[in-house]
Amino acid sequence: MVKTNTADIGFEKEIWKAADLLRGNLDASEYKSVVLGLIFLKYISDRFEAKYNALVAEGDGFEEDKDEYTSENIFFVPQEARWSVVAEAAHTPEVGTVIDNAMRLIEKENVRLKGILPKNFARPELDKRRLGDVVDLFTNIQMKEHGDTKDILGRTYEYCLSKFAEAEGKLAGEFYTPACIVRTLVEVLQPYSGRVYDPCCGSGGMFVQSAKFIERHQGNINNISVFGQDSNPTTWKMAQMNLAIRGIEADLGKFAADTFFNDLHPTLKADYILANPPFNLSDWGADKLQDDVRWKYGIPPAGNANFAWLQHMIHHLSPRGRIGMVLANGSLSSQTGGEGTIRENIIKADLVEGIVAMPSQLFYTTGIPVSLWFLNRAKKQTGKILFVDARNMGTMVTRKLRELSEDDIMKIAKTFEDFEAGALENEKGYCAVATLEDVAKQDYILTPGRYVGIAEIKDDGEPFQEKMERLTSELSDMFVQSHQLEDEIRKQLRSIGFIL
């Protein structure tokens, strides 16, 4: 049986159900920080309490020593901020104030969290009765019983992020990229060590998956350095919380900032860049950045930032750096606003390593078809580009959402691995290796379908003449049934006084 990326989410569903009680008349974007803040507070309190009780049992009096906790990546929770205090205040008018105070105290004791945690639980529009009910539900869920690793909250956090993405619609793309897409980028790039960068990091999913990749391959998380930024203050805080929970040390700048106008890592040369920039962003400020040093391959058009993002990332690549990014399919073939020239110049520089056309319905937020672009400053197969058509991959996990399975992701990753080793054989309808000359003949258009062709249809052994006779006979029967249905519909309409 092919396993998809959707894990056993019974526990996560339980948390979401509890959190969703808070919805009331608040928009998803408003209660998102409230819910994620509560999950964060409950989990770090549970982890603290488990370590606290262990230290008490040892009897050496170190239970209030902060170093005992920080050495194990456990946040120190002062007495007045512990969940027991919050739980006691659950059904009092002051519950919001108590939670806000807990957040402030935790920030004060843990420098890494300063200015990051939400402190808006006391606001009047947040129903305190419902908030108390959610606190009760969280009180009865011992998170540490579901696994004493930082990944349990990561799973819960990611599940809730996906549910918020579903609830928020189009705006959600600003903070959430489906896990199967991120995982595909990571499995192809394989960021074992070095500097990892995401210039539009959302809630930090690219970094989380990079860390998971290292863990799966028994690597050392300390071998990567994480850099990123995001322009949305709420999203930037979510990313800080997400990474803090995971124990990932990250430099996301001291504040949220627009990447084009306030690059928080101007001298960074990254070994791996993973990103899902906003699709087809217009009015991004091109008129104020006409002479920018980043536009080495051409000035991006004012109406679309796709090639501005791409060139920003190329600018930040180390001599052996690689990029894996998501772009709307229009970037594969667009000629407007000088985009065709920019794409041509990037291809001629032999930076493009591979393009993957993705299936539809992978995003909660948009129906825009997308592709994955992989660029490499140190290509093993120089003068060649790998094209993969993955449009037929994936499984519908809901009526609206498709997800790539584990097998799908690993097949794409293995295709790139074989390509780099020079051992890949073209497979019609799925993958093909093209030279830069081949691409030039196609006017530097990178649509994979142009190169991989159409898969050969397997011969079923039925002679053509027999097949046509059978099919035309079946079609004739269908026509008869169609006329019978038409007559019945007319009859029913006449019975109620209508004539068709």
GIGI-V110259 format. One record per residue. N is the residue number from 1. RES is the residue in three letters. SS is DSSP state (@ for helix, = for strand, . for the rest). PHI is phi in whole degrees, -180 to 180 (NA if undefined). D_FIRST is the distance of its C-alpha to the first C-alpha in Angstrom with 2 decimals. Layout:
n,res,ss,phi,d_first
N,RES,SS,PHI,D_FIRST
N,RES,SS,PHI,D_FIRST
//
This chain:
n,res,ss,phi,d_first
1,MET,.,NA,0.00
2,VAL,.,-79,3.80
3,LYS,.,-90,6.22
4,THR,=,-93,9.51
5,ASN,.,-77,12.91
6,THR,.,-73,13.88
7,ALA,.,-75,14.23
8,ASP,.,-66,15.18
9,ILE,.,-111,18.38
10,GLY,@,-58,20.32
11,PHE,@,-65,23.12
12,GLU,@,-62,23.34
13,LYS,@,-62,23.57
14,GLU,@,-62,26.34
15,ILE,@,-64,28.22
16,TRP,@,-62,27.88
17,LYS,@,-60,29.14
18,ALA,@,-65,32.08
19,ALA,@,-64,32.81
20,ASP,@,-68,32.70
21,LEU,.,-61,35.68
22,LEU,.,-79,37.76
23,ARG,.,-52,37.12
24,GLY,.,49,40.25
25,ASN,.,-103,42.15
26,LEU,.,-88,40.93
27,ASP,.,-70,38.99
28,ALA,@,-56,35.55
29,SER,@,-65,37.13
30,GLU,@,-81,39.77
31,TYR,@,-86,37.80
32,LYS,@,-59,35.13
33,SER,@,-68,37.41
34,VAL,@,-65,38.44
35,VAL,@,-64,34.96
36,LEU,@,-65,33.74
37,GLY,@,-64,37.09
38,LEU,@,-66,36.76
39,ILE,@,-60,33.29
40,PHE,@,-59,34.78
41,LEU,@,-61,37.86
42,LYS,@,-63,36.08
43,TYR,@,-70,33.73
44,ILE,@,-67,36.45
45,SER,@,-69,38.70
46,ASP,@,-61,36.17
47,ARG,@,-65,35.71
48,PHE,@,-63,39.48
49,GLU,@,-61,40.22
50,ALA,@,-62,37.96
51,LYS,@,-70,39.81
52,TYR,@,-58,43.12
53,ASN,@,-65,42.85
54,ALA,@,-66,41.95
55,LEU,@,-69,45.06
56,VAL,@,-61,47.19
57,ALA,@,-63,46.11
58,GLU,@,-68,47.18
59,GLY,.,76,50.62
60,ASP,.,-96,51.76
61,GLY,.,77,52.29
62,PHE,.,-97,49.88
63,GLU,.,-67,47.85
64,GLU,.,-106,49.63
65,ASP,.,-87,49.49
66,LYS,@,-57,47.38
67,ASP,@,-62,46.77
68,GLU,@,-64,44.83
69,TYR,@,-95,42.20
70,THR,@,-63,42.21
71,SER,.,-66,41.72
72,GLU,.,-112,38.27
73,ASN,.,61,37.40
74,ILE,.,-109,38.17
75,PHE,.,-73,40.32
76,PHE,.,-78,43.60
77,VAL,.,-114,44.12
78,PRO,.,-65,47.82
79,GLN,@,-50,48.95
80,GLU,@,-72,49.58
81,ALA,@,-107,46.14
82,ARG,.,-75,44.02
83,TRP,@,-60,41.75
84,SER,@,-59,44.06
85,VAL,@,-70,46.79
86,VAL,@,-63,44.61
87,ALA,@,-61,43.44
88,GLU,@,-66,47.08
89,ALA,.,-94,48.01
90,ALA,.,-52,45.14
91,HIS,.,-111,47.46
92,THR,.,-120,50.47
93,PRO,.,-62,51.57
94,GLU,.,-90,51.32
95,VAL,@,-57,47.55
96,GLY,@,-64,47.01
97,THR,@,-65,49.86
98,VAL,@,-62,48.58
99,ILE,@,-67,45.16
100,ASP,@,-58,46.90
101,ASN,@,-64,49.15
102,ALA,@,-61,46.26
103,MET,@,-61,44.69
104,ARG,@,-65,48.07
105,LEU,@,-66,48.62
106,ILE,@,-67,45.23
107,GLU,@,-62,45.95
108,LYS,@,-65,49.36
109,GLU,@,-85,48.02
110,ASN,.,-129,45.19
111,VAL,@,-55,46.49
112,ARG,@,-62,43.06
113,LEU,@,-97,42.49
114,LYS,.,-58,45.93
115,GLY,.,76,45.96
116,ILE,.,-106,42.19
117,LEU,.,-74,41.56
118,PRO,.,-70,42.16
119,LYS,.,-135,45.43
120,ASN,.,-128,45.65
121,PHE,.,-80,44.97
122,ALA,.,-88,48.63
123,ARG,.,-62,49.00
124,PRO,.,-58,50.43
125,GLU,.,-73,47.76
126,LEU,.,-89,45.06
127,ASP,.,-62,45.25
128,LYS,@,-71,46.12
129,ARG,@,-66,45.26
130,ARG,@,-66,41.67
131,LEU,@,-59,41.58
132,GLY,@,-63,42.79
133,ASP,@,-63,40.10
134,VAL,@,-66,37.38
135,VAL,@,-58,39.13
136,ASP,@,-58,39.08
137,LEU,@,-62,35.33
138,PHE,@,-66,34.77
139,THR,@,-61,37.26
140,ASN,.,-84,35.21
141,ILE,.,-109,32.04
142,GLN,.,-88,32.37
143,MET,@,-62,30.13
144,LYS,@,-65,30.71
145,GLU,@,-71,29.17
146,HIS,@,-94,25.77
147,GLY,.,132,25.97
148,ASP,.,-91,29.09
149,THR,.,-126,27.89
150,LYS,.,-68,28.76
151,ASP,@,-71,25.13
152,ILE,@,-64,25.00
153,LEU,@,-73,27.58
154,GLY,@,-58,26.03
155,ARG,@,-62,22.83
156,THR,@,-64,25.09
157,TYR,@,-59,27.33
158,GLU,@,-66,24.64
159,TYR,@,-63,23.17
160,CYS,@,-65,26.75
161,LEU,@,-60,27.46
162,SER,@,-66,24.67
163,LYS,@,-68,26.07
164,PHE,@,-66,29.53
165,ALA,@,-60,28.42
166,GLU,@,-63,27.20
167,ALA,@,-74,30.53
168,GLU,@,-85,32.77
169,GLY,@,72,31.59
170,LYS,@,-56,33.20
171,LEU,@,-67,34.89
172,ALA,@,-67,31.73
173,GLY,@,-59,30.95
174,GLU,@,-69,33.80
175,PHE,.,-123,31.95
176,TYR,.,-138,28.18
177,THR,.,-113,25.80
178,PRO,.,-50,22.11
179,ALA,@,-58,20.31
180,CYS,@,-68,17.82
181,ILE,@,-72,20.98
182,VAL,@,-60,22.77
183,ARG,@,-61,19.99
184,THR,@,-63,20.03
185,LEU,@,-58,23.80
186,VAL,@,-68,23.73
187,GLU,@,-67,21.26
188,VAL,@,-77,23.52
189,LEU,@,-76,26.77
190,GLN,.,52,25.91
191,PRO,.,-79,28.79
192,TYR,.,-73,29.56
193,SER,.,-155,33.22
194,GLY,=,115,35.96
195,ARG,=,-93,36.79
196,VAL,=,-110,34.05
197,TYR,=,-135,35.38
198,ASP,=,-137,34.38
199,PRO,.,-75,37.43
200,CYS,.,-143,35.88
201,CYS,.,-77,33.68
202,GLY,.,53,33.05
203,SER,.,-89,31.61
204,GLY,.,91,30.76
205,GLY,@,-60,27.03
206,MET,@,-62,27.52
207,PHE,@,-71,29.24
208,VAL,@,-61,26.75
209,GLN,@,-68,23.85
210,SER,@,-64,26.24
211,ALA,@,-65,26.94
212,LYS,@,-63,23.28
213,PHE,@,-60,22.87
214,ILE,@,-63,25.88
215,GLU,@,-62,24.69
216,ARG,@,-63,21.32
217,HIS,.,-105,23.47
218,GLN,.,53,26.09
219,GLY,.,-88,28.66
220,ASN,.,-115,31.56
221,ILE,@,-60,31.53
222,ASN,@,-73,35.31
223,ASN,@,-84,35.00
224,ILE,=,-116,34.35
225,SER,=,-114,36.89
226,VAL,=,-109,35.76
227,PHE,=,-132,37.91
228,GLY,=,-173,37.57
229,GLN,.,-164,39.30
230,ASP,.,-151,38.94
231,SER,.,-86,41.64
232,ASN,.,-93,40.61
233,PRO,@,-59,42.13
234,THR,@,-66,39.70
235,THR,@,-64,36.66
236,TRP,@,-59,38.36
237,LYS,@,-68,38.79
238,MET,@,-60,35.17
239,ALA,@,-64,34.18
240,GLN,@,-60,36.73
241,MET,@,-66,35.38
242,ASN,@,-58,31.73
243,LEU,@,-75,32.71
244,ALA,@,-62,35.19
245,ILE,@,-61,32.59
246,ARG,@,-79,30.39
247,GLY,.,77,33.42
248,ILE,.,-96,33.44
249,GLU,.,-77,37.02
250,ALA,=,-139,37.47
251,ASP,=,-106,40.46
252,LEU,.,-104,39.98
253,GLY,.,81,43.73
254,LYS,.,-87,46.12
255,PHE,.,-164,45.48
256,ALA,.,-75,43.53
257,ALA,.,-157,44.86
258,ASP,.,-71,44.49
259,THR,.,-62,43.10
260,PHE,.,-70,45.34
261,PHE,.,-99,48.54
262,ASN,.,-143,48.08
263,ASP,.,-68,45.91
264,LEU,.,-78,45.59
265,HIS,.,-132,44.72
266,PRO,.,-61,47.21
267,THR,.,-101,47.41
268,LEU,.,-67,43.73
269,LYS,.,-122,42.23
270,ALA,=,-92,38.51
271,ASP,=,-86,36.20
272,TYR,=,-139,33.11
273,ILE,=,-121,33.32
274,LEU,=,-123,30.34
275,ALA,=,-159,31.16
276,ASN,.,-130,30.41
277,PRO,.,-69,33.99
278,PRO,.,-56,35.04
279,PHE,.,-70,34.52
280,ASN,.,51,37.78
281,LEU,.,-65,40.01
282,SER,.,-103,43.54
283,ASP,.,51,46.84
284,TRP,.,-95,45.67
285,GLY,.,99,49.19
286,ALA,@,-58,49.45
287,ASP,@,-62,53.20
288,LYS,@,-95,53.84
289,LEU,.,-127,51.86
290,GLN,.,-60,53.23
291,ASP,.,-103,54.40
292,ASP,.,-66,51.50
293,VAL,.,-64,50.85
294,ARG,.,-73,47.10
295,TRP,.,-87,47.57
296,LYS,.,-68,47.99
297,TYR,.,-106,46.36
298,GLY,.,138,47.98
299,ILE,.,-77,48.80
300,PRO,.,-66,45.88
301,PRO,.,-70,46.84
302,ALA,.,-66,47.87
303,GLY,.,-87,45.55
304,ASN,.,-157,42.26
305,ALA,.,-92,41.35
306,ASN,@,-53,38.28
307,PHE,@,-83,40.30
308,ALA,@,-72,42.21
309,TRP,@,-60,39.03
310,LEU,@,-61,38.01
311,GLN,@,-72,41.49
312,HIS,@,-59,41.75
313,MET,@,-70,38.69
314,ILE,@,-59,40.04
315,HIS,@,-59,43.30
316,HIS,.,-95,41.61
317,LEU,=,-82,39.85
318,SER,=,-75,41.01
319,PRO,=,-57,41.99
320,ARG,=,-117,38.52
321,GLY,=,-73,36.71
322,ARG,=,-130,33.52
323,ILE,=,-120,32.49
324,GLY,=,-132,29.15
325,MET,=,-142,29.81
326,VAL,=,-102,28.78
327,LEU,=,-138,31.33
328,ALA,=,-62,31.80
329,ASN,@,-59,31.55
330,GLY,@,-56,35.29
331,SER,@,-68,35.99
332,LEU,@,-72,34.65
333,SER,.,-137,37.50
334,SER,.,-59,40.07
335,GLN,.,-116,43.70
336,THR,@,-78,45.39
337,GLY,@,61,47.37
338,GLY,@,84,47.20
339,GLU,@,-64,43.41
340,GLY,@,-61,43.31
341,THR,@,-68,45.87
342,ILE,@,-62,44.08
343,ARG,@,-60,40.80
344,GLU,@,-59,42.83
345,ASN,@,-66,44.56
346,ILE,@,-68,41.36
347,ILE,@,-66,39.92
348,LYS,@,-63,43.26
349,ALA,.,-76,43.14
350,ASP,.,58,39.95
351,LEU,.,-96,37.99
352,VAL,=,-80,34.97
353,GLU,=,-96,32.20
354,GLY,=,-165,29.36
355,ILE,=,-130,28.34
356,VAL,=,-121,24.89
357,ALA,=,-80,24.92
358,MET,.,-94,22.40
359,PRO,.,-71,20.83
360,SER,.,-79,22.71
361,GLN,.,63,22.25
362,LEU,.,-86,21.06
363,PHE,.,-106,24.19
364,TYR,.,-69,25.47
365,THR,.,-98,28.88
366,THR,.,-155,29.41
367,GLY,.,-97,28.45
368,ILE,.,-62,30.05
369,PRO,.,-68,27.89
370,VAL,=,-128,27.55
371,SER,=,-132,27.11
372,LEU,=,-101,26.72
373,TRP,=,-106,29.82
374,PHE,=,-122,30.03
375,LEU,=,-121,33.57
376,ASN,=,-152,34.96
377,ARG,.,-78,38.56
378,ALA,.,-130,37.93
379,LYS,.,-62,35.72
380,LYS,.,-79,35.04
381,GLN,.,-104,34.89
382,THR,.,-67,38.12
383,GLY,.,75,39.04
384,LYS,=,-133,35.49
385,ILE,=,-132,32.81
386,LEU,=,-92,29.08
387,PHE,=,-115,27.77
388,VAL,=,-127,24.09
389,ASP,=,-104,23.16
390,ALA,.,-104,19.89
391,ARG,.,-64,20.87
392,ASN,.,-95,18.10
393,MET,.,-85,15.33
394,GLY,.,95,13.77
395,THR,=,-131,12.44
396,MET,=,-74,15.06
397,VAL,.,-95,14.68
398,THR,.,-139,18.14
399,ARG,.,-64,20.60
400,LYS,.,-110,22.18
401,LEU,.,-120,19.79
402,ARG,=,-106,17.19
403,GLU,=,-140,15.20
404,LEU,.,-75,14.01
405,SER,=,-82,10.61
406,GLU,@,-56,10.88
407,ASP,@,-63,10.12
408,ASP,@,-60,12.77
409,ILE,@,-63,15.18
410,MET,@,-70,15.09
411,LYS,@,-66,15.58
412,ILE,@,-63,18.61
413,ALA,@,-62,19.90
414,LYS,@,-67,19.74
415,THR,@,-62,21.58
416,PHE,@,-67,24.32
417,GLU,@,-61,24.48
418,ASP,@,-66,25.05
419,PHE,@,-61,27.55
420,GLU,@,-63,29.51
421,ALA,.,-83,29.68
422,GLY,.,73,30.99
423,ALA,.,-114,28.31
424,LEU,.,-86,26.45
425,GLU,.,-104,26.72
426,ASN,.,-59,26.86
427,GLU,=,-129,24.13
428,LYS,.,-54,25.51
429,GLY,.,84,23.98
430,TYR,.,-127,22.08
431,CYS,=,-144,24.42
432,ALA,=,-157,28.06
433,VAL,=,-104,30.71
434,ALA,=,-120,34.03
435,THR,=,-83,37.40
436,LEU,@,-62,39.60
437,GLU,@,-67,41.83
438,ASP,@,-60,39.04
439,VAL,@,-69,38.47
440,ALA,@,-61,42.23
441,LYS,@,-65,42.39
442,GLN,.,-97,39.96
443,ASP,.,58,42.38
444,TYR,.,60,40.15
445,ILE,.,-88,37.51
446,LEU,.,-109,34.04
447,THR,.,-66,31.82
448,PRO,.,-55,28.92
449,GLY,@,-56,29.00
450,ARG,@,-67,32.50
451,TYR,@,-106,31.41
452,VAL,@,-85,27.99
453,GLY,.,73,29.08
454,ILE,.,-111,27.09
455,ALA,.,-60,24.32
456,GLU,.,-70,25.73
457,ILE,.,-82,24.88
458,LYS,.,-68,23.80
459,ASP,.,-69,26.64
460,ASP,.,-87,25.71
461,GLY,.,86,28.84
462,GLU,.,-86,30.72
463,PRO,.,-56,34.27
464,PHE,@,-57,35.20
465,GLN,@,-61,38.12
466,GLU,@,-66,36.14
467,LYS,@,-62,33.31
468,MET,@,-66,35.95
469,GLU,@,-64,37.78
470,ARG,@,-66,34.68
471,LEU,@,-66,33.64
472,THR,@,-68,37.24
473,SER,@,-66,37.56
474,GLU,@,-64,34.46
475,LEU,@,-65,35.87
476,SER,@,-61,39.23
477,ASP,@,-61,37.76
478,MET,@,-66,36.12
479,PHE,@,-62,39.50
480,VAL,@,-61,41.16
481,GLN,@,-63,38.72
482,SER,@,-62,39.30
483,HIS,@,-67,43.07
484,GLN,@,-64,42.81
485,LEU,@,-65,40.87
486,GLU,@,-62,43.46
487,ASP,@,-63,46.31
488,GLU,@,-66,44.78
489,ILE,@,-64,44.41
490,ARG,@,-60,48.05
491,LYS,@,-62,49.16
492,GLN,@,-66,47.53
493,LEU,@,-65,49.04
494,ARG,@,-62,52.49
495,SER,@,-66,52.29
496,ILE,.,-111,52.26
497,GLY,.,92,54.94
498,PHE,.,-121,53.09
499,ILE,.,-119,53.44
500,LEU,.,-102,50.96
//
